[in-house]
Each structure stands twice: as C-alpha cells, then as structure tokens.
Amino acid sequence: MNYKQIAQETLNIEAQTLLQASLNITDVFDKAVKIILACQGKLVITGVGKSGLIGAKMAATFASTGTPSFFLHPTEALHGDLGMIGKNDIVLAISYSGESEELSQILPHIKRFDIPLIGMTRDDSSTLGKYSDLVIDVVVEKEACPLNIAPTSSTTLTLALGDALAVCLMKAREFKKSDFASFHPGGALGKQLFVKVSDLMRTKDLPIVSKNTKVKDAILKISEGRLGTVLVADENNKLLALLSDGDIRRALLRDNFSLEDEVFEYATKNPQTCEDSNMLASEALIMIEEKKIQLLVVTNKENKIKGVLHIHTLIEKGIS
C-alpha cells in the first residue's frame, strides 16, 4: 500500500476544499465580522463532538487575539451553564449537519436572550440554519475519508473559517505584536514577543579599549571579555569600531602585521548597532542573522555604548 500517495491525496482533497471555499466567501462573512466587532460582551462558541473540539480551538484563538471568547458545551449549557451567556454576548454555533441533537436543544433558549446567533453549517434550512441570524456556509464536495463519512475536509474547513474570522478581527482592531505579547507572557511565544534587548544585553565589564590600544593588549582584553570582540571607543564612550578574533586572524596574514600596531588599523569601522534597547530580542536576532554578525552593540542616539547583545545569549535564552 502506498501510504505516501494516500497522504498526498488526503492533503490535496482538503486543499481543494479550502481553495473552493475561498472563492465562495459571501457578504455574510463580512456581516459576521462586523457583528462580532460591535459586540460589547463575549463571543460564545458552542458545538458537539468534532465541531465542539474545533469550537474550543476557535475560542482559544479569538481570546488570544483580542476578541473575548469562551467555549460552552451544549450539554453543560442545558444543566445550568446557559447562565454564562450575557445579554451583550454573541453565540457562534457549529454543526456541519445543523441537526446535532444536544445543540438543537439549546437553540430556542439562546434565542430567548435575544442575542445574535451565527451558525456554521452546510445546510441553512437545518435546525441550526433556521435559528441563526447569519449562516456561514461550511460546504464540502467530499470528505478526505475514503468512506466519505469521517469529518475531515469539513472540520478542516470549519477550523480555517474560524481562523479567517479571527484574522479579520485582528486587522480591524489593528492588533499588534505587543498586544499579542500581553496575552502570551510565557513559553516560546512569550520569549519571542515579550523579551526585549534590554532584558538580555550585557552592560557590565564590557571589553572596551581606545583606538590607540596595541593589538597585543586588545587580545588580552578579548580573552577577559569572553565575547570574542573588543569595543573601540573614544574618551566619551562613543563607539568607533569593533575588533574581533576574526579581524586579528585576517590581520596576521599581512606581511607587515605587528602586535605593536594600534587596534584601529585592523578594526571594523561603523559596525552594526542598535539604538532601541526596547526592541524585541527576536527582532534583534533577525538583524544579527541578516548582517551575519555575532555581536550587536546597543548605543544611545549619541552613539555612546549602553551594552552588547551576543547571539549566544539569544540562543541560550531560547529566542528564535
């Protein structure tokens, strides 16, 4: 059995489903975004089974991208949790068939609250479709399942439509990286979006020498500083250049090289610097990688040295 081919066919079927859905987006989607955007309460998402799992993921995505949201299981709603829905909320109900029994039972009670109900289903004449104020079509030609039974293409499309709603709302709210960071202070996302250059840069015991320092003395300073580099500065602590291990190795190839020479002769003038210590550490890493350097010098607007950020520090702290 060719499992590679089966996998490719599965992905192709689901990809075609998404492509076709993108061509079939109607004004209903636009209206749904505007209704959610105007909501003064929370976006309550509900569904059963696979639709419920998709709904829980949607609620998490909305909540972390600026749209207050939570998932409500229909069965729990029937046993008291309907009280979690407020008069300023909106309900997004998910059912591919539109006839999920548990979901159908709570729809009349939701309508009693006189709040907007957005349905996601394949059939606008279904129970869910009839109760909904707006219906976002979830129509697929075939499931990726070889029996055309197990929810595969349909769940992929539902999830993607939820992502599309979330992205529309993010853009409408001008949701920024800094906003995202405030919801993700921990873990890899927190490190990428919350940790700043000022949090990681080294500010003490920096290996700084004057432009007239001899190479032999600079080598000792490089060893002491453990950065593989010395910073060349003037008497006012303004950065003039950098001298690295690599600069010295290249200098050794010169016929007239001497350890008594001054460092400025071999140093890299006008090195890459950063004036914004509030820059995200992840953005600093991008700069370091693009410039193919190991050390980023942080300065103020007068080019005075404030600190340094080494690529090894970023890697050790899990910045990516």
Secondary structure as UniProt FT lines:
FT   HELIX           3..23
FT   HELIX           27..38
FT   STRAND          43..47
FT   HELIX           49..64
FT   TURN            65..66
FT   STRAND          69..71
FT   HELIX           74..78
FT   TURN            79..80
FT   HELIX           81..84
FT   TURN            87..88
FT   STRAND          90..94
FT   HELIX           101..112
FT   TURN            113..114
FT   STRAND          117..121
FT   TURN            124..125
FT   HELIX           127..131
FT   STRAND          134..137
FT   TURN            146..147
FT   HELIX           153..172
FT   TURN            173..174
FT   HELIX           177..183
FT   HELIX           187..193
FT   HELIX           197..200
FT   STRAND          208..209
FT   TURN            211..212
FT   HELIX           215..225
FT   STRAND          229..233
FT   TURN            235..236
FT   STRAND          238..244
FT   HELIX           245..252
FT   TURN            255..256
FT   TURN            259..260
FT   HELIX           263..265
FT   STRAND          268..269
FT   STRAND          273..274
FT   TURN            277..278
FT   HELIX           281..291
FT   STRAND          295..299
FT   TURN            301..302
FT   STRAND          304..310
FT   HELIX           311..316
FT   TURN            317..318
//
